[in-house]
């Protein structure tokens, strides 16, 4: 081997790549024409005056056309302070150490979801770990949940079919969201909208885990293999396999593991790798926009209800009597039941008027009102303070403005001109926006308090089962020591407690096995669990 004396500028060589790699025009004309122009090329922004230019210049001179249809320009990687990584600054990260620390999927995912490829990216461990926890962790935990119970039940997805007409509302909702996200990812990737595709996957995975699986857990725990349990298994199986195929271009390793275990283990005729599968086809007949809209409304009400609980400092396990909801639409009874179960509320009442429980106060937004009506500012403040809050809010929602004619005909305030505070009467907690208002009755009766106490007992016993290393279906003996008030609650609710924790007995003052002391709603209680 020896170096040839005729050396041409290296950028000429790079620009000649489309045809030189095929030895065209001397041969391979058909192959060249199939691959020219390229659908896209990708390099960092510093190649704008390098490779992008040399390709364009030579292609234009030789073929009078661009050599590429699309260019993805990559921004530079920066450190966490926004400085470009470089050896001279000593702020560069060894990529192999990063791969060893965080894993390839986590690093890839961070760059996909953080920002558009052509923008600079600040790379630091905390940001990568957040995506690792939020998306990859959630996906893996959902997959692990399926595998755990499928193994317990000996469930084989190849022995069943997904029968859409037999599915419940939650199943149809998940399949609708699944196909909507496949469609969104396909369209976004086809248009080089990379973060949008990643965020669609991220949102779906979160809803699949924290809404569908959480709402369906008891279906997987049911005894036997009834149709509803088959529906839950097949719906989640379909979602996981389809999601693995959809996310495979972005996170190739975790999706390969999921696919190999869920598909190849039961179907020897399936492609041996997720990366040999076709991108999923959208089942348009599964997409139900109205169902997705209804469920979004339910989720919005649930989020507001949780905010009310948190503000009132009421634990999730404590039942609440009533919640009032003002909403432009009243959902079907099925969705109302979901809201009641999610928020642990006995009754959700939809109403057109929550003014008996709420009020609004208004102040001028000085940033916008000052420049427009500066000399009337004091009068505006006094006028807003004297308004009937609920009446003013109705007017604002119906017309979009408040007119203060008593000050002057031209004093018109929009929502951006106002600082609006929603208040509530004592014993109620409210949360709302321009379209939905939720009012939680925080007055707790003795019966509600006792039910909350029982739920706390059950939760503590379930925790102890796990800490004691017991299997999900192990039966146990439970004993307790408590003062008279708590002991009476144990006695009145013995059957409920036993059925929830798989206890064959519930006795007082006979502690044995795994013992732990708890403070339950201010009451000192000692519990013990022992495998039977």
C-alpha positions in Angstrom: 0.0 0.0 0.0 1.3 3.5 -0.8 0.0 7.0 -0.9 -1.0 8.3 -4.4 0.6 11.6 -5.3 -2.6 13.0 -6.8 -4.4 14.4 -3.8 -7.6 16.4 -4.3 -9.3 18.5 -1.7 -11.1 16.2 0.7 -14.3 18.2 0.4 -14.4 17.4 -3.3 -14.3 13.7 -2.3 -17.1 14.1 0.2 -19.2 16.0 -2.4 -18.6 13.2 -4.9 -19.9 10.5 -2.6 -23.4 10.0 -4.2 -21.9 8.9 -7.5 -18.3 7.9 -6.6 -19.4 5.2 -4.1 -21.1 3.4 -7.1 -18.3 4.1 -9.6 -20.9 6.0 -11.6 -20.9 7.0 -14.5 -18.6 4.1 -15.5 -21.1 1.5 -14.1 -24.1 0.9 -11.8 -26.3 3.5 -13.5 -29.5 1.9 -12.3 -28.3 1.6 -8.7 -27.2 5.2 -8.8 -30.6 6.5 -10.1 -32.5 4.5 -7.5 -30.6 6.2 -4.6 -30.2 9.7 -6.1 -31.2 12.1 -4.7 -31.1 10.9 -1.1 -34.3 11.2 0.9 -32.3 12.9 3.7 -28.9 13.4 5.1 -27.8 14.3 8.6 -24.8 16.0 10.1 -24.0 18.7 12.7 -24.5 22.3 11.9 -20.8 22.8 11.3 -21.2 20.8 8.0 -23.3 23.6 6.5 -20.2 25.1 4.8 -18.6 21.6 4.5 -20.4 18.5 3.4 -23.9 20.0 2.8 -22.2 22.6 0.5 -19.8 20.3 -1.4 -22.7 17.9 -2.1 -24.9 20.6 -3.4 -22.2 22.3 -5.4 -21.0 19.2 -7.3 -24.5 17.8 -7.8 -25.7 21.1 -9.2 -22.7 21.3 -11.6 -23.0 17.7 -12.7 -26.7 16.9 -12.6 -28.4 20.3 -12.3 -30.4 19.1 -9.2 -30.0 18.9 -5.4 -28.4 15.6 -4.1 -30.8 15.4 -1.1 -34.5 16.1 -0.5 -34.2 16.8 3.2 -31.4 17.8 5.6 -31.5 17.2 9.3 -29.0 19.5 10.9 -27.8 18.6 14.4 -27.0 21.2 17.0 -23.9 21.0 19.1 -23.9 19.2 22.4 -23.3 21.6 25.4 -22.5 21.0 29.0 -25.2 21.7 31.7 -24.1 25.4 31.8 -24.8 25.9 28.1 -21.1 25.8 27.0 -20.1 23.9 23.9 -18.3 20.8 24.8 -14.6 20.8 23.8 -11.4 19.1 24.9 -9.7 22.5 25.5 -12.3 23.5 28.0 -12.3 20.1 29.7 -16.0 19.9 29.8 -16.5 17.1 27.3 -18.0 13.8 28.5 -16.5 10.5 27.6 -19.3 8.9 25.5 -18.4 5.4 26.6 -18.5 6.3 30.2 -22.0 7.9 29.6 -23.2 4.7 27.9 -21.9 2.6 30.8 -23.6 4.9 33.3 -27.0 5.6 31.7 -27.4 3.1 28.9 -27.8 3.7 25.2 -31.6 3.9 25.2 -31.6 6.6 27.9 -29.1 8.8 26.1 -30.9 8.3 22.7 -34.2 9.1 24.3 -32.9 12.3 25.9 -31.8 13.7 22.6 -35.1 12.8 20.9 -37.4 14.3 23.4 -35.4 17.3 24.7 -35.6 19.5 21.7 -35.5 19.7 17.9 -32.3 18.1 16.5 -31.1 21.4 15.0 -31.0 23.1 18.4 -28.1 22.9 20.9 -28.6 20.3 23.6 -27.4 20.6 27.2 -26.2 17.2 28.2 -26.1 16.3 31.9 -26.8 13.2 33.9 -29.9 14.5 35.8 -31.7 15.3 32.6 -30.9 11.8 31.1 -32.0 10.1 34.3 -35.3 12.0 34.3 -36.2 10.6 30.9 -34.9 7.2 31.9 -37.2 7.2 34.9 -40.3 8.8 33.3 -40.5 7.0 30.0 -38.2 3.9 30.0 -38.9 3.1 33.6 -42.7 3.4 33.1 -42.6 1.3 30.0 -40.5 -1.4 31.7 -42.7 -1.4 34.8 -45.8 -1.8 32.7 -44.2 -4.7 30.8 -43.1 -6.2 34.1 -46.6 -6.0 35.5 -48.0 -7.9 32.4 -45.3 -10.5 32.6 -45.8 -11.1 36.4 -49.5 -11.8 36.1 -49.3 -13.6 32.8 -46.8 -16.0 34.4 -49.0 -16.5 37.5 -52.0 -17.3 35.3 -50.0 -19.2 32.6 -51.5 -16.8 30.1 -50.5 -17.5 26.4 -51.5 -14.6 24.1 -51.3 -17.0 21.1 -54.2 -19.0 22.5 -56.6 -16.0 22.4 -57.8 -13.4 20.1 -58.5 -9.7 20.6 -62.3 -9.6 20.1 -63.1 -5.9 19.8 -66.8 -6.2 20.1 -66.4 -7.9 23.6 -64.1 -5.2 25.0 -65.1 -2.8 27.7 -64.8 1.0 27.6 -61.3 1.2 29.1 -60.0 -1.4 26.6 -61.5 0.4 23.7 -60.1 3.7 25.0 -56.5 2.3 25.2 -56.7 0.8 21.7 -58.0 4.1 20.4 -55.2 6.0 22.1 -52.7 3.4 20.8 -53.7 3.7 17.2 -53.8 7.5 17.5 -50.2 7.5 18.8 -49.0 5.2 16.1 -50.5 7.6 13.5 -49.0 10.6 15.3 -45.5 9.1 15.5 -45.6 8.0 11.9 -46.7 11.4 10.7 -44.3 13.3 12.9 -41.3 11.1 11.9 -42.3 11.4 8.3 -42.1 15.2 8.7 -38.9 15.1 10.8 -40.7 16.4 13.9 -38.6 14.3 16.2 -39.5 15.7 19.7 -43.2 15.6 18.8 -43.0 11.9 18.0 -41.2 11.2 21.2 -43.6 13.2 23.3 -46.5 11.3 21.8 -44.9 8.0 22.9 -44.1 9.5 26.3 -47.7 10.6 26.9 -49.2 7.4 25.8 -46.9 5.3 28.0 -47.8 7.4 31.0 -51.5 7.1 30.4 -51.2 3.3 29.7 -49.4 2.8 33.0 -51.0 5.4 35.3 -54.5 5.2 34.0 -55.3 2.0 32.1 -53.2 -0.4 34.2 -54.0 1.2 37.5 -57.8 1.2 36.7 -57.6 -2.4 35.4 -55.4 -4.1 38.1 -58.2 -5.9 39.8 -59.2 -7.4 36.4 -55.8 -9.1 36.4 -56.2 -10.2 40.0 -59.5 -11.9 39.3 -59.7 -15.7 39.8 -60.1 -18.0 36.7 -59.9 -16.7 33.1 -63.2 -15.0 32.5 -63.8 -13.0 29.3 -63.1 -9.6 31.1 -59.8 -10.9 32.3 -58.9 -12.1 28.8 -59.9 -8.7 27.4 -57.5 -7.0 29.8 -54.6 -9.3 29.0 -55.1 -9.1 25.2 -55.6 -5.3 25.3 -52.4 -4.7 27.3 -50.5 -7.3 25.3 -51.5 -5.6 22.0 -50.5 -2.2 23.4 -47.1 -3.4 24.6 -46.2 -5.2 21.4 -47.4 -2.4 19.2 -45.7 0.2 21.3 -42.4 -1.8 21.1 -42.6 -1.8 17.3 -43.4 1.9 17.2 -40.7 3.0 19.6 -38.0 0.6 18.3 -36.3 3.2 16.0 -35.8 5.4 19.1 -35.1 3.0 21.9 -33.9 -0.2 20.2 -32.7 -2.2 23.1 -35.6 -2.1 25.6 -38.1 -2.6 22.8 -36.1 -5.6 21.5 -36.2 -7.2 25.0 -39.9 -6.6 25.2 -40.6 -7.9 21.7 -38.4 -11.0 22.0 -40.1 -12.1 25.3 -43.7 -11.2 24.4 -43.7 -12.3 20.8 -40.8 -14.6 19.9 -41.3 -16.8 23.0 -44.8 -17.9 21.8 -44.6 -17.5 18.0 -41.7 -19.2 16.3 -42.8 -17.8 12.9 -42.5 -14.2 14.0 -39.5 -12.1 12.8 -36.7 -12.8 15.2 -36.1 -9.1 16.0 -38.4 -6.1 16.5 -36.1 -4.3 14.0 -37.1 -6.8 11.3 -40.8 -6.0 11.8 -42.9 -3.6 9.7 -43.9 -0.4 11.4 -47.3 -0.9 12.8 -50.3 -0.2 10.6 -52.9 2.1 12.0 -56.3 0.5 12.8 -58.5 3.4 11.9 -61.6 1.5 13.0 -60.2 1.4 16.5 -59.8 5.1 16.8 -62.8 6.7 18.6 -62.2 10.5 18.9 -65.3 11.0 21.1 -64.2 8.3 23.5 -60.8 9.9 23.8 -62.4 13.3 24.3 -64.7 12.0 27.0 -61.8 10.3 28.8 -59.7 13.5 28.6 -62.6 15.3 30.3 -62.7 12.7 33.0 -58.9 12.9 33.5 -59.2 16.7 33.8 -61.9 16.4 36.5 -59.8 13.8 38.4 -56.7 16.0 38.3 -58.7 18.9 39.7 -60.3 16.6 42.4 -56.8 15.4 43.4 -55.7 19.1 43.7 -58.6 19.8 46.0 -57.7 16.7 48.2 -54.1 17.9 48.4 -55.1 21.4 49.3 -57.4 20.1 52.0 -54.7 17.7 53.2 -57.0 14.7 53.0 -55.4 11.4 52.3 -56.4 9.5 49.1 -57.6 6.5 51.2 -60.0 8.7 53.2 -63.5 8.5 51.5 -65.3 11.8 50.9 -69.0 12.2 50.8 -69.8 14.5 47.8 -68.1 16.4 45.0 -69.8 18.9 42.8 -68.7 19.5 39.2 -69.7 22.3 36.8 -68.8 21.2 33.3 -70.0 22.0 29.8 -70.8 18.3 29.3 -72.1 15.7 31.7 -70.3 12.4 31.0 -72.0 9.0 30.8 -72.7 7.2 34.1 -69.7 4.9 33.4 -67.3 7.8 33.4 -69.0 9.3 36.6 -68.2 6.0 38.3 -64.6 6.2 37.2 -64.4 9.7 38.8 -66.0 8.5 42.0 -63.6 5.5 42.3 -60.5 7.5 41.4 -61.2 10.3 43.9 -62.7 8.0 46.5 -65.9 10.0 46.5 -69.2 8.5 47.4 -71.2 10.8 45.0 -70.2 13.1 42.1 -72.9 15.5 41.3 -72.9 17.5 38.1 -74.5 20.9 38.4 -74.9 24.2 36.3 -74.3 26.4 39.4 -71.6 26.1 42.1 -71.9 29.7 43.2 -73.2 28.5 46.6 -69.7 27.0 47.3 -67.4 29.4 45.4 -66.7 33.1 44.8 -64.3 35.1 42.7 -62.3 38.2 43.4 -60.8 40.5 40.7 -57.9 42.8 40.6 -56.4 44.7 37.7 -53.3 43.2 36.0 -51.1 46.3 36.3 -48.8 45.2 33.4 -51.6 45.5 30.9 -54.2 47.8 32.6 -51.6 50.5 33.5 -50.6 51.5 30.0 -54.3 51.5 28.8 -56.1 53.1 31.7 -53.5 54.5 34.0 -55.4 57.5 35.2 -58.4 55.4 36.1 -56.4 52.7 37.9 -57.7 53.5 41.4 -61.3 53.6 40.2 -60.8 50.3 38.4 -59.4 48.7 41.6 -62.4 49.9 43.7 -64.9 48.8 41.0 -63.5 45.3 40.7 -63.4 44.9 44.4 -67.1 45.7 44.7 -68.2 43.2 42.0 -70.4 40.2 42.6 -67.7 37.6 41.9 -69.9 34.8 40.5 -71.9 37.2 38.3 -68.8 38.8 37.0 -67.2 35.5 36.2 -70.3 34.4 34.3 -70.2 37.6 32.2 -66.5 37.1 31.5 -67.0 33.5 30.4 -70.0 34.5 28.2 -68.7 37.7 26.6 -64.9 37.5 27.1 -64.8 40.9 28.7 -65.9 43.0 31.7 -67.2 46.5 31.0 -66.9 49.1 33.7 -69.4 51.6 32.4 -69.6 53.4 35.7 -66.1 54.7 35.2 -66.3 55.3 31.5 -67.7 53.8 28.3 -64.4 52.7 27.0 -63.2 50.8 30.1 -63.2 47.2 28.8 -61.1 44.5 30.5 -60.4 41.1 29.0 -59.2 38.0 31.0 -55.5 39.0 30.4 -56.2 42.3 32.1 -57.4 40.6 35.3 -55.9 38.8 38.3 -58.7 36.3 39.2 -58.7 34.4 42.5 -61.3 31.7 43.2 -62.3 31.3 46.9 -64.5 28.8 48.6 -66.8 28.7 51.6 -65.6 26.9 54.8 -65.8 23.2 54.6 -65.3 23.1 50.8 -62.3 23.1 48.5 -62.5 24.3 44.9 -60.4 24.0 41.8 -61.3 25.2 38.3 -60.5 26.9 35.0 -62.5 28.8 32.4 -64.7 25.8 31.6 -64.7 23.3 34.5 -65.1 23.9 38.3 -64.8 21.2 40.9 -66.0 21.6 44.5 -65.1 19.0 47.1 -67.1 18.7 50.3 -64.4 18.2 52.9 -66.8 17.7 55.9 -66.1 14.1 57.1 -68.8 12.2 59.0 -67.8 9.5 61.6 -68.8 6.8 59.1 -66.5 8.2 56.5 -63.6 8.6 59.0 -64.1 4.9 60.1 -64.0 3.7 56.5 -60.8 5.7 55.9 -59.3 4.1 59.0 -60.1 0.6 57.7 -58.5 1.5 54.3 -55.3 2.6 56.1 -55.2 -0.7 58.0 -55.5 -2.6 54.8 -52.8 -0.6 53.2 -50.4 -1.2 56.1 -51.1 -4.9 56.0 -50.4 -5.1 52.3 -47.1 -3.2 52.8 -46.2 -5.8 55.5 -47.0 -8.7 53.2 -44.4 -7.3 50.7 -41.8 -6.6 53.4 -42.3 -10.1 54.8 -41.5 -11.5 51.3 -44.9 -13.1 50.9 -46.2 -14.1 47.5 -49.2 -12.3 46.0 -51.6 -15.2 46.6 -50.3 -16.4 50.0 -52.9 -16.6 52.8 -52.0 -15.1 56.1 -53.0 -14.8 59.8 -53.3 -11.2 61.1 -53.2 -10.0 64.7 -53.2 -6.6 66.3 -52.9 -4.6 69.5 -54.7 -1.3 69.8 -56.6 0.9 72.2 -60.4 0.5 72.6 -61.4 2.9 69.9 -59.2 1.3 67.2 -60.0 -2.2 68.5 -63.7 -1.6 67.9 -63.0 -0.6 64.3 -61.1 -3.9 63.8 -64.0 -5.8 65.2 -66.7 -4.0 63.2 -64.8 -4.4 59.9 -63.2 -7.8 60.4 -64.7 -9.4 57.3 -63.7 -6.5 55.0 -60.1 -6.5 56.3 -59.7 -10.3 56.0 -61.0 -10.5 52.4 -58.8 -7.6 51.2 -55.5 -9.0 52.6 -56.2 -12.8 52.1 -56.3 -13.3 55.9 -57.7 -16.6 57.3 -58.0 -15.0 60.7 -57.9 -11.6 62.4 -57.3 -11.7 66.2 -56.4 -9.3 69.0 -53.3 -9.5 71.2 -51.8 -12.6 69.6 -48.8 -11.1 67.7 -46.6 -13.5 65.8 -44.6 -13.7 62.6 -43.7 -10.3 61.1 -44.6 -7.5 63.6 -44.6 -3.8 63.0 -45.9 -0.7 64.9 -47.9 2.0 63.0 -49.5 5.4 63.7 -52.8 5.3 61.9 -54.6 8.6 61.8 -53.2 9.4 65.3 -53.9 5.9 66.7 -51.1 3.7 67.8 -51.6 0.2 66.3 -49.3 -2.9 66.2 -49.9 -5.4 63.5 -48.5 -8.8 62.7 -48.7 -11.0 59.6 -47.8 -14.7 59.3 -48.0 -17.1 56.4 -50.6 -19.9 56.7 
